[in-house]
Amino acid sequence: MAYINGTGIISPQKTAGTSDFLTEITEHNTEFLKCIEPNYKEFIDPLAARRMSRLIKMGITSALMCIRDAGISEPDAIITGTGLGSVEDTEKILSSIHDENTIFYPTPFIQSTYNTISSQIAIILKCHNYNSTYVHRIFSFESTLQDALMQIEEGTAQNILAGGIDEMTLNHLHIIRRLGDLKQEPESNLRLLEYRTPGTLAGEGSSYFVLSKNKNDHSYARLQGVKTIFHPTDKKELEANITG
C-alpha cells in the first residue's frame, strides 16, 4: 500500500502545471490524441532542451512537476515504465539506415535507449539512488508500480518517483492499426461512443507520481495494490477481472 503525494501529468488534455483536473475539455479531430505540451523553458535549460527529443522533454518536465507538487527535493528511487521508448528517434535512425545506409543522427541514436528518461531525471535532480526502467510493453507501468510498492513494503524507500511515458507517431500508428483495435480514420474524442466503427483512438502521454509510505495533508489517494492479467482467453474474462 502507498499514498500518492504528488502528480505531474502531460496529456492530450490541459493537465500540465495545474491543480485542476479536466475543468476544460479539449476536443481532438486527428489521427491520434497528441499531448498538449507546456512551456519547457520553465523546467529545462533551453540550450539543453534543444538536444532533447520531445519524449525526453515530456518525461523530464512531468517528473519535475511531480517533485514540485510533492514538495520533496530528492526521491529515494526513480522508476519509469515505457512500452515503446523514444520511438520517434528510433524511426529517424532506421530511416537514415534504410535511405542512406548510414546513421546521420548521432543524437537520436544516443537518446533512443529506453532508460534515457530516468537517467536524465536523475542527472537533473543529482539523485544517485535506485534508478530503473521497465520495458514490458503494455505491462510496463504496472511493473513500475509493483516495483515501487515492493520497495515501500520492504522499507528500502520512503518516497518513490514512479511514472509511465509513451509517444505516438504516424508511422507506428499505421502499423498497429492492423491489429483492429484502433479507429482507421480521424474521429472526435468527444463523440467516441457515437461511432459504430470498431476500436478506439490512439494516444500518448507522460505521467509521474510520488508514491509514499506515509499519508500527509496533500495526499491525493491511496494505492492498495496492482493486479495484472496475462493472456486472457477472451474479452469476457478480461471484463470479469475488471468488474470483479
Backbone as JSON, one array per atom type, in Angstrom:
{
  "sequence": "MAYINGTGIISPQKTAGTSDFLTEITEHNTEFLKCIEPNYKEFIDPLAARRMSRLIKMGITSALMCIRDAGISEPDAIITGTGLGSVEDTEKILSSIHDENTIFYPTPFIQSTYNTISSQIAIILKCHNYNSTYVHRIFSFESTLQDALMQIEEGTAQNILAGGIDEMTLNHLHIIRRLGDLKQEPESNLRLLEYRTPGTLAGEGSSYFVLSKNKNDHSYARLQGVKTIFHPTDKKELEANITG",
  "N": [[0.84, -1.2, 0.0], [0.45, 2.28, -0.74], [0.69, 5.88, -0.68], [-0.39, 8.44, -2.88], [1.34, 11.23, -3.24], [2.08, 13.26, -4.89], [1.78, 14.6, -8.2], [2.44, 14.72, -11.72], [1.51, 15.52, -14.83], [1.42, 15.24, -18.3], [-0.61, 15.42, -21.0], [-3.07, 14.69, -23.63], [-4.98, 16.46, -22.81], [-5.49, 19.56, -20.94], [-3.61, 19.25, -18.65], [-1.14, 19.81, -17.63], [0.85, 21.41, -15.25], [-1.22, 22.35, -13.59], [-3.53, 22.38, -10.88], [-6.14, 21.82, -11.13], [-8.36, 19.41, -12.48], [-9.23, 18.47, -15.58], [-11.07, 20.59, -15.99], [-11.54, 22.05, -18.2], [-12.32, 20.79, -21.25], [-10.6, 19.49, -24.02], [-11.1, 19.16, -27.47], [-10.25, 16.76, -29.92], [-9.65, 16.17, -33.31], [-8.09, 14.34, -34.85], [-5.57, 12.06, -36.19], [-4.47, 10.72, -34.01], [-4.46, 11.12, -30.41], [-2.71, 13.77, -29.42], [-0.24, 15.08, -27.19], [-0.79, 18.02, -25.2], [1.56, 20.26, -24.87], [3.6, 21.79, -22.33], [5.28, 24.96, -21.54], [8.48, 24.4, -21.92], [10.7, 25.81, -21.09], [10.37, 26.66, -18.52], [11.15, 24.58, -16.97], [13.35, 23.19, -18.04], [16.67, 23.84, -19.05], [17.04, 25.96, -21.82], [19.12, 25.59, -23.74], [19.95, 22.98, -23.24], [17.56, 21.69, -23.75], [17.32, 21.86, -26.5], [18.74, 19.76, -27.51], [17.28, 17.61, -26.85], [14.83, 15.06, -27.37], [11.28, 15.16, -28.09], [9.88, 13.37, -26.46], [11.66, 12.94, -24.31], [11.77, 15.51, -23.2], [9.11, 15.77, -22.39], [9.0, 13.73, -20.46], [10.96, 14.48, -18.52], [9.95, 16.99, -17.73], [7.35, 16.4, -16.73], [8.11, 14.82, -14.59], [9.57, 16.64, -12.99], [7.52, 18.44, -12.43], [5.98, 16.79, -10.81], [7.69, 16.28, -8.63], [7.89, 18.86, -7.61], [5.22, 19.27, -6.94], [4.89, 17.4, -4.91], [6.54, 18.38, -3.01], [9.14, 17.59, -2.33], [12.72, 17.22, -2.44], [14.43, 15.27, -3.4], [13.89, 12.06, -4.61], [13.7, 8.7, -3.22], [13.92, 6.72, -5.01], [13.84, 6.29, -8.57], [11.66, 5.32, -10.97], [10.67, 4.17, -14.09], [8.24, 3.36, -16.56], [7.88, 2.19, -19.85], [6.44, 1.43, -22.97], [7.26, 1.69, -25.6], [9.42, 3.4, -25.68], [11.65, 5.89, -26.98], [10.27, 6.21, -29.69], [10.13, 7.88, -31.91], [12.76, 8.83, -32.26], [13.96, 6.39, -32.79], [12.75, 5.75, -35.23], [13.9, 7.74, -36.86], [16.55, 6.91, -36.91], [16.37, 4.34, -38.14], [15.27, 5.09, -40.6], [17.34, 6.63, -41.7], [19.28, 4.66, -41.99], [18.0, 2.98, -43.8], [17.56, 4.68, -46.02], [20.03, 5.92, -46.6], [21.97, 4.16, -45.93], [23.51, 4.57, -43.66], [24.1, 6.19, -40.46], [22.94, 9.29, -39.81], [22.19, 10.74, -37.67], [23.42, 11.24, -34.76], [22.55, 12.09, -32.21], [19.75, 11.27, -31.87], [20.32, 8.52, -31.89], [21.74, 8.13, -29.52], [19.81, 8.95, -27.68], [17.8, 7.13, -28.02], [17.79, 4.93, -26.41], [16.06, 3.07, -23.91], [16.26, 3.72, -21.18], [16.9, 6.37, -21.02], [15.27, 8.52, -20.15], [14.75, 8.19, -17.34], [17.4, 8.33, -16.52], [18.15, 10.95, -17.29], [16.45, 12.44, -15.66], [17.48, 11.78, -13.15], [20.04, 12.91, -13.37], [19.46, 15.67, -13.55], [18.21, 16.08, -11.07], [20.29, 15.41, -9.48], [20.38, 12.92, -8.3], [21.38, 9.97, -6.84], [20.24, 7.61, -6.21], [18.34, 4.48, -6.3], [17.58, 3.5, -9.61], [15.59, 2.73, -12.3], [14.25, 1.25, -15.31], [11.4, -0.05, -16.83], [10.56, -2.1, -19.52], [8.16, -3.53, -20.59], [6.29, -3.78, -22.58], [2.83, -3.54, -22.8], [2.61, -3.93, -20.11], [4.34, -2.29, -18.79], [4.07, 0.08, -17.13], [2.61, -1.03, -15.05], [4.46, -2.86, -14.06], [6.3, -1.06, -13.09], [4.84, 0.09, -10.96], [4.51, -2.17, -9.32], [7.16, -2.7, -8.56], [7.71, -0.33, -7.14], [5.82, -0.49, -5.02], [6.69, -2.81, -3.72], [9.2, -2.0, -2.79], [8.49, 0.01, -0.99], [7.0, -1.51, 0.81], [8.99, -3.2, 1.78], [10.56, -1.39, 3.05], [12.77, -0.13, 1.95], [12.63, 2.25, 0.66], [11.17, 5.5, 0.98], [9.93, 7.63, -0.39], [9.0, 7.47, -3.66], [9.6, 8.15, -7.04], [7.58, 7.45, -9.54], [6.7, 6.56, -12.84], [4.97, 6.62, -16.06], [5.42, 6.59, -19.55], [4.89, 7.29, -22.97], [5.09, 7.86, -26.48], [3.44, 8.73, -29.59], [3.57, 8.11, -33.09], [2.88, 8.79, -36.56], [3.8, 6.8, -38.29], [4.1, 4.57, -36.58], [1.47, 4.36, -35.74], [0.13, 3.59, -38.1], [1.11, 1.04, -38.35], [0.22, -0.38, -36.02], [-2.48, -0.19, -36.36], [-3.29, -2.3, -37.87], [-3.96, -4.32, -36.18], [-6.57, -4.0, -35.51], [-7.69, -2.75, -33.3], [-7.88, -0.05, -33.18], [-9.25, 3.1, -34.34], [-9.71, 3.59, -37.81], [-9.8, 5.94, -39.16], [-9.57, 9.55, -38.66], [-11.26, 10.67, -35.76], [-13.58, 12.38, -33.57], [-12.68, 12.86, -30.22], [-14.54, 13.49, -28.34], [-16.89, 12.44, -29.16], [-16.78, 9.75, -29.23], [-18.22, 7.47, -28.39], [-20.41, 7.57, -30.01], [-19.81, 6.65, -32.5], [-20.02, 3.88, -34.71], [-18.05, 2.29, -35.64], [-15.45, -0.14, -35.12], [-13.02, -0.23, -32.41], [-10.75, 2.13, -30.76], [-9.32, 5.41, -30.03], [-5.91, 6.15, -30.63], [-3.26, 7.26, -28.47], [-1.04, 9.32, -26.44], [1.28, 10.15, -23.78], [2.66, 11.46, -20.66], [3.21, 10.65, -17.4], [3.91, 11.14, -13.99], [4.27, 10.06, -10.6], [4.56, 10.63, -7.12], [5.03, 8.19, -4.92], [4.38, 7.31, -1.66], [5.16, 6.11, 1.63], [3.9, 7.2, 3.83], [0.97, 9.01, 4.71], [-0.08, 12.35, 4.02], [-1.23, 15.79, 4.42], [-1.51, 16.53, 1.82], [-2.02, 14.37, 0.28], [-3.32, 12.57, -2.49], [-4.59, 10.13, -3.05], [-4.99, 6.66, -2.04], [-3.06, 3.88, -2.84], [-3.82, 0.65, -3.19], [-2.93, -1.75, -4.34], [-1.64, -3.74, -7.11], [-2.87, -5.39, -9.96], [-2.41, -7.71, -12.54], [-3.3, -9.15, -15.71], [-2.57, -11.85, -17.64], [-2.63, -12.79, -20.96], [-5.63, -13.22, -21.33], [-8.37, -15.45, -21.97], [-10.58, -14.57, -23.42], [-12.59, -11.6, -24.13], [-14.58, -11.53, -22.25], [-13.51, -12.73, -19.98], [-11.59, -10.84, -19.35], [-13.22, -8.62, -18.81], [-14.58, -9.6, -16.57], [-12.54, -9.73, -14.68], [-11.96, -7.05, -14.38], [-14.36, -5.86, -13.47], [-14.91, -7.45, -11.28]],
  "CA": [[0.0, 0.0, 0.0], [1.2, 3.54, -0.79], [-0.11, 7.08, -0.89], [0.04, 9.31, -3.97], [1.54, 12.54, -2.63], [2.45, 14.24, -5.9], [1.49, 14.19, -9.58], [2.87, 15.56, -12.83], [0.88, 14.85, -15.98], [1.33, 15.88, -19.62], [-1.55, 14.56, -21.71], [-3.82, 15.4, -24.68], [-5.81, 17.47, -22.17], [-4.71, 20.61, -20.3], [-3.32, 18.75, -17.3], [0.22, 20.19, -17.24], [1.04, 22.6, -14.44], [-2.45, 22.84, -12.98], [-4.1, 21.53, -9.84], [-7.49, 21.48, -11.56], [-8.33, 18.25, -13.36], [-10.22, 18.41, -16.65], [-12.11, 21.61, -15.89], [-11.76, 22.47, -19.59], [-12.07, 19.62, -22.1], [-10.1, 19.8, -25.36], [-11.54, 18.23, -28.5], [-9.27, 16.4, -30.93], [-10.16, 15.52, -34.53], [-6.84, 13.99, -35.52], [-5.28, 10.63, -36.31], [-4.3, 10.21, -32.65], [-4.51, 12.16, -29.4], [-1.36, 14.27, -29.18], [-0.14, 15.82, -25.94], [-0.71, 19.49, -25.13], [2.83, 20.4, -24.17], [3.79, 23.05, -21.61], [6.47, 25.74, -21.86], [9.58, 23.65, -21.31], [11.71, 26.72, -20.54], [10.14, 26.8, -17.09], [11.66, 23.4, -16.28], [14.59, 22.68, -18.62], [17.52, 24.85, -19.67], [16.75, 25.97, -23.27], [20.22, 25.02, -24.51], [19.89, 21.52, -23.08], [16.32, 21.21, -24.36], [17.49, 21.79, -27.95], [19.32, 18.46, -27.86], [16.4, 16.55, -26.35], [13.65, 14.72, -28.15], [10.01, 15.57, -27.48], [9.55, 12.42, -25.4], [12.51, 13.19, -23.16], [11.32, 16.76, -22.59], [7.86, 15.5, -21.69], [9.29, 12.92, -19.29], [11.66, 15.28, -17.51], [9.07, 18.05, -17.24], [6.3, 15.83, -15.88], [8.76, 14.36, -13.36], [9.86, 17.82, -12.18], [6.22, 18.91, -11.94], [5.57, 15.88, -9.75], [8.56, 16.53, -7.48], [7.48, 20.15, -7.07], [3.9, 19.11, -6.33], [5.02, 16.61, -3.69], [7.29, 19.15, -2.03], [10.38, 16.92, -1.94], [13.87, 17.63, -3.27], [15.08, 14.1, -4.0], [13.21, 10.79, -4.31], [14.55, 7.57, -2.83], [14.05, 5.87, -6.2], [13.22, 6.78, -9.8], [11.28, 4.15, -11.76], [9.88, 4.56, -15.27], [7.75, 2.3, -17.44], [7.57, 2.63, -21.21], [6.25, 0.31, -23.88], [7.9, 1.93, -26.89], [10.61, 4.24, -25.58], [11.67, 7.02, -27.91], [10.01, 5.6, -31.0], [10.41, 8.86, -32.95], [14.2, 8.78, -32.5], [14.24, 5.1, -33.42], [12.35, 5.86, -36.64], [14.9, 8.54, -37.56], [17.73, 6.07, -37.11], [16.07, 3.3, -39.13], [15.08, 5.75, -41.89], [18.64, 7.01, -42.25], [19.95, 3.43, -42.4], [17.31, 2.47, -44.99], [17.68, 5.58, -47.16], [21.41, 6.29, -46.93], [22.87, 3.09, -45.49], [24.37, 5.07, -42.59], [23.39, 6.92, -39.42], [23.26, 10.7, -39.86], [21.67, 11.42, -36.49], [24.01, 10.64, -33.55], [21.77, 12.41, -31.0], [18.65, 10.29, -31.72], [20.87, 7.2, -31.58], [22.06, 8.13, -28.09], [18.59, 9.14, -26.9], [16.8, 6.11, -28.32], [17.78, 3.88, -25.39], [14.85, 3.17, -23.11], [16.47, 4.26, -19.85], [17.37, 7.75, -21.12], [14.43, 9.45, -19.39], [15.07, 8.05, -15.92], [18.77, 8.8, -16.32], [18.17, 12.4, -17.37], [15.8, 12.96, -14.45], [18.45, 11.62, -12.05], [21.12, 13.89, -13.56], [18.95, 17.0, -13.21], [17.95, 16.12, -9.63], [21.51, 14.96, -8.79], [19.9, 11.81, -7.48], [22.19, 8.76, -7.05], [19.52, 6.49, -5.63], [17.86, 3.42, -7.2], [17.07, 4.03, -10.87], [15.28, 1.58, -13.15], [13.25, 1.42, -16.37], [10.75, -1.29, -17.25], [10.09, -2.1, -20.9], [7.37, -4.75, -20.66], [5.19, -3.48, -23.48], [1.65, -2.96, -22.15], [2.72, -4.12, -18.67], [5.48, -1.52, -18.33], [3.72, 0.91, -15.99], [2.2, -1.93, -13.97], [5.7, -3.38, -13.48], [6.84, 0.05, -12.32], [4.08, 0.19, -9.71], [4.81, -3.33, -8.49], [8.48, -2.48, -8.01], [7.6, 0.74, -6.15], [5.09, -0.98, -3.86], [7.53, -3.77, -3.01], [10.25, -1.27, -2.08], [7.86, 0.67, 0.15], [6.64, -2.56, 1.75], [10.23, -3.71, 2.38], [11.19, -0.33, 3.81], [14.0, 0.34, 1.32], [12.39, 3.6, 0.13], [10.03, 6.2, 1.57], [9.3, 8.42, -1.46], [9.44, 6.93, -4.96], [9.1, 8.8, -8.24], [7.21, 6.38, -10.47], [5.98, 7.14, -13.96], [4.77, 5.92, -17.31], [5.52, 7.53, -20.66], [4.98, 6.78, -24.33], [4.69, 8.78, -27.53], [2.86, 8.1, -30.78], [3.91, 8.69, -34.38], [2.01, 8.3, -37.63], [4.33, 5.53, -38.79], [3.74, 3.49, -35.64], [0.01, 4.24, -35.77], [-0.26, 2.82, -39.28], [1.48, -0.36, -38.11], [-0.62, -1.03, -35.01], [-3.88, -0.21, -36.81], [-3.56, -3.59, -38.48], [-4.48, -5.22, -35.16], [-8.01, -3.83, -35.47], [-8.16, -2.18, -32.03], [-7.88, 1.41, -33.28], [-10.01, 3.7, -35.42], [-8.97, 3.67, -39.06], [-9.87, 7.31, -39.64], [-9.68, 10.52, -37.56], [-12.58, 10.83, -35.14], [-13.6, 13.29, -32.42], [-12.58, 12.15, -28.95], [-15.72, 13.81, -27.52], [-18.06, 11.73, -29.7], [-16.27, 8.41, -29.49], [-19.24, 6.45, -28.18], [-21.44, 7.7, -31.03], [-19.38, 5.99, -33.72], [-20.29, 2.45, -34.73], [-16.87, 1.56, -36.12], [-14.74, -0.77, -34.0], [-11.75, 0.34, -31.99], [-10.7, 3.4, -30.05], [-8.31, 6.33, -30.55], [-4.57, 6.02, -30.07], [-2.84, 8.46, -27.77], [0.28, 9.36, -25.84], [1.27, 10.92, -22.55], [3.72, 11.27, -19.68], [2.67, 10.85, -16.05], [4.74, 10.71, -12.87], [3.63, 10.13, -9.3], [5.37, 10.35, -5.95], [4.38, 7.2, -4.07], [4.98, 7.43, -0.34], [4.68, 5.21, 2.68], [3.11, 7.93, 4.8], [-0.05, 9.94, 4.25], [0.02, 13.72, 4.53], [-2.39, 16.63, 4.09], [-1.54, 16.76, 0.36], [-2.2, 13.07, -0.4], [-4.44, 12.51, -3.42], [-5.3, 8.85, -2.98], [-4.24, 5.52, -1.52], [-2.91, 2.8, -3.81], [-3.89, -0.6, -2.43], [-2.14, -2.8, -4.96], [-1.64, -3.83, -8.57], [-3.21, -6.71, -10.48], [-2.25, -7.82, -13.99], [-3.91, -10.34, -16.32], [-1.74, -12.24, -18.77], [-3.28, -13.61, -21.98], [-7.0, -13.68, -21.04], [-8.89, -16.29, -23.06], [-11.48, -13.76, -24.24], [-12.93, -10.31, -23.55], [-15.44, -11.74, -21.08], [-12.63, -12.97, -18.83], [-10.98, -9.55, -19.03], [-14.26, -7.81, -18.19], [-14.86, -10.15, -15.26], [-11.45, -9.36, -13.78], [-12.03, -5.62, -14.14], [-15.55, -5.53, -12.67], [-14.96, -8.25, -10.08]],
  "C": [[0.88, 1.25, 0.0], [0.23, 4.69, -1.01], [0.48, 7.9, -2.04], [0.12, 10.73, -3.43], [1.99, 13.61, -3.63], [2.16, 13.71, -7.29], [2.08, 15.2, -10.56], [2.44, 14.9, -14.13], [0.89, 15.75, -17.2], [0.52, 14.94, -20.49], [-2.2, 15.32, -22.85], [-4.83, 16.4, -24.12], [-4.91, 18.48, -21.44], [-4.47, 20.25, -18.83], [-1.96, 19.21, -16.78], [0.21, 21.47, -16.42], [-0.22, 23.17, -13.83], [-2.94, 21.86, -11.93], [-5.54, 21.13, -10.15], [-7.44, 20.34, -12.58], [-9.51, 18.26, -14.31], [-11.39, 19.38, -16.44], [-12.47, 22.16, -17.27], [-11.36, 21.32, -20.51], [-11.67, 20.08, -23.51], [-10.56, 18.73, -26.35], [-10.41, 18.01, -29.5], [-9.99, 15.73, -32.1], [-8.97, 15.14, -35.4], [-6.67, 12.48, -35.57], [-5.11, 9.99, -34.94], [-4.28, 11.4, -31.69], [-3.09, 12.57, -29.03], [-1.34, 15.16, -27.94], [-0.17, 17.33, -26.15], [0.49, 19.8, -24.25], [2.97, 21.76, -23.5], [4.99, 23.83, -22.15], [7.66, 25.1, -21.16], [10.64, 24.54, -20.68], [11.55, 26.9, -19.04], [10.76, 25.66, -16.29], [13.03, 22.96, -16.76], [15.36, 23.84, -19.24], [17.33, 24.82, -21.19], [17.86, 25.37, -24.12], [20.24, 23.5, -24.43], [18.67, 20.95, -23.79], [16.45, 21.06, -25.88], [18.02, 20.44, -28.4], [18.44, 17.29, -27.41], [15.25, 16.3, -27.31], [12.4, 15.16, -27.41], [9.65, 14.65, -26.32], [10.36, 12.68, -24.14], [12.11, 14.47, -22.45], [10.02, 16.56, -21.83], [8.12, 14.72, -20.4], [9.93, 13.71, -18.18], [10.72, 16.31, -16.89], [7.98, 17.51, -16.33], [6.88, 15.33, -14.56], [9.06, 15.54, -12.43], [8.59, 18.46, -11.64], [5.79, 18.09, -10.72], [6.38, 16.13, -8.48], [8.16, 17.84, -6.8], [6.15, 20.04, -6.34], [3.99, 18.38, -5.0], [5.8, 17.35, -2.61], [8.53, 18.45, -1.52], [11.49, 17.34, -2.89], [14.5, 16.46, -3.99], [14.32, 12.83, -3.63], [14.19, 9.71, -3.91], [14.74, 6.59, -3.98], [13.33, 6.54, -7.36], [12.94, 5.56, -10.68], [10.35, 4.59, -12.88], [9.45, 3.32, -16.05], [7.42, 2.86, -18.81], [7.45, 1.41, -22.12], [7.03, 0.44, -25.16], [9.21, 2.68, -26.78], [10.51, 5.39, -26.57], [11.5, 6.51, -29.34], [10.29, 6.57, -32.14], [11.89, 8.88, -33.3], [14.58, 7.48, -33.2], [13.88, 5.12, -34.9], [13.36, 6.67, -37.45], [16.15, 7.72, -37.88], [17.48, 5.04, -38.22], [15.88, 3.9, -40.52], [16.4, 6.13, -42.52], [19.43, 5.79, -42.72], [19.34, 2.92, -43.71], [17.59, 3.34, -46.2], [19.12, 5.82, -47.59], [22.45, 5.25, -46.52], [23.88, 3.57, -44.45], [23.51, 5.81, -41.59], [23.85, 8.37, -39.45], [22.88, 11.43, -38.58], [22.25, 10.79, -35.22], [23.19, 10.91, -32.3], [20.58, 11.48, -30.83], [19.15, 8.89, -31.37], [21.17, 7.08, -30.09], [20.79, 8.15, -27.25], [17.56, 8.05, -27.1], [16.78, 4.98, -27.3], [16.65, 4.13, -24.4], [15.06, 3.86, -21.76], [16.94, 5.72, -19.86], [16.58, 8.68, -20.21], [14.73, 9.38, -17.9], [16.47, 8.58, -15.61], [18.85, 10.32, -16.34], [17.52, 13.05, -16.15], [16.78, 12.9, -13.28], [19.58, 12.65, -12.16], [20.67, 15.29, -13.13], [18.73, 17.13, -11.7], [19.2, 15.82, -8.8], [21.19, 13.84, -7.81], [20.69, 10.55, -7.83], [21.53, 7.52, -6.47], [19.09, 5.49, -6.71], [17.2, 4.02, -8.44], [16.83, 2.86, -11.82], [14.21, 1.95, -14.18], [12.7, 0.06, -16.77], [10.22, -1.14, -18.67], [9.37, -3.42, -21.13], [6.12, -4.56, -21.51], [4.0, -2.93, -22.7], [1.66, -3.15, -20.64], [3.81, -3.24, -18.05], [5.16, -0.69, -17.09], [3.3, 0.07, -14.8], [3.43, -2.52, -13.28], [6.38, -2.31, -12.63], [6.15, 0.16, -10.96], [4.39, -0.98, -8.77], [6.17, -3.18, -7.81], [8.41, -1.44, -6.88], [6.92, 0.25, -4.87], [5.92, -1.98, -3.05], [8.62, -3.06, -2.21], [9.68, -0.56, -0.85], [7.5, -0.35, 1.22], [7.88, -3.09, 2.49], [10.95, -2.66, 3.21], [12.48, 0.2, 3.22], [13.85, 1.74, 0.74], [11.14, 4.19, 0.77], [9.23, 6.96, 0.52], [9.86, 7.98, -2.81], [8.78, 7.71, -6.09], [8.84, 7.73, -9.29], [6.38, 6.96, -11.61], [5.85, 6.22, -15.16], [4.76, 6.92, -18.45], [5.64, 6.81, -21.99], [4.51, 7.85, -25.3], [4.13, 8.01, -28.71], [3.33, 8.85, -32.01], [2.98, 8.12, -35.44], [2.49, 6.96, -38.18], [3.93, 4.37, -37.88], [2.24, 3.27, -35.62], [-0.44, 3.38, -36.94], [0.06, 1.33, -39.1], [0.5, -1.04, -37.15], [-2.1, -1.0, -35.37], [-4.27, -1.56, -37.41], [-4.14, -4.59, -37.48], [-5.99, -5.11, -35.01], [-8.57, -3.22, -34.2], [-8.25, -0.67, -32.07], [-8.74, 1.88, -34.44], [-9.12, 3.84, -36.66], [-8.93, 5.07, -39.65], [-9.93, 8.27, -38.46], [-11.11, 10.66, -37.07], [-12.46, 11.8, -33.97], [-13.55, 12.48, -31.12], [-13.8, 12.42, -28.06], [-16.98, 13.08, -27.99], [-17.74, 10.26, -29.95], [-17.34, 7.33, -29.37], [-20.37, 6.5, -29.2], [-21.09, 6.93, -32.3], [-19.62, 4.48, -33.61], [-19.11, 1.62, -35.23], [-16.11, 0.99, -34.93], [-13.47, -0.01, -33.64], [-11.89, 1.67, -31.27], [-9.63, 4.28, -30.67], [-6.98, 6.08, -29.86], [-4.19, 7.33, -29.39], [-1.43, 8.34, -27.24], [0.2, 10.15, -24.54], [2.46, 10.61, -21.67], [3.19, 11.61, -18.3], [3.65, 10.32, -15.01], [4.0, 10.93, -11.56], [4.68, 9.9, -8.21], [4.56, 9.43, -5.05], [5.12, 7.16, -2.74], [4.37, 6.45, 0.64], [3.68, 5.91, 3.58], [2.13, 8.89, 4.13], [0.22, 11.32, 4.82], [-1.21, 14.52, 4.09], [-2.55, 16.85, 2.59], [-1.83, 15.47, -0.42], [-3.46, 13.09, -1.27], [-5.28, 11.25, -3.24], [-4.39, 7.81, -2.35], [-4.24, 4.41, -2.55], [-2.81, 1.49, -3.04], [-3.0, -1.69, -3.02], [-2.29, -2.78, -6.47], [-1.99, -5.26, -8.97], [-3.07, -6.7, -11.99], [-2.85, -9.14, -14.47], [-3.13, -10.68, -17.58], [-2.51, -13.19, -19.69], [-4.68, -14.11, -21.55], [-7.55, -14.45, -22.24], [-9.82, -15.52, -23.98], [-11.79, -12.45, -23.51], [-13.81, -10.45, -22.31], [-14.6, -11.98, -19.83], [-11.97, -11.66, -18.38], [-11.99, -8.65, -18.31], [-14.57, -8.3, -16.77], [-13.79, -9.77, -14.24], [-11.5, -7.87, -13.44], [-13.19, -5.28, -13.2], [-15.6, -6.29, -11.34], [-13.95, -7.84, -9.07]]
}
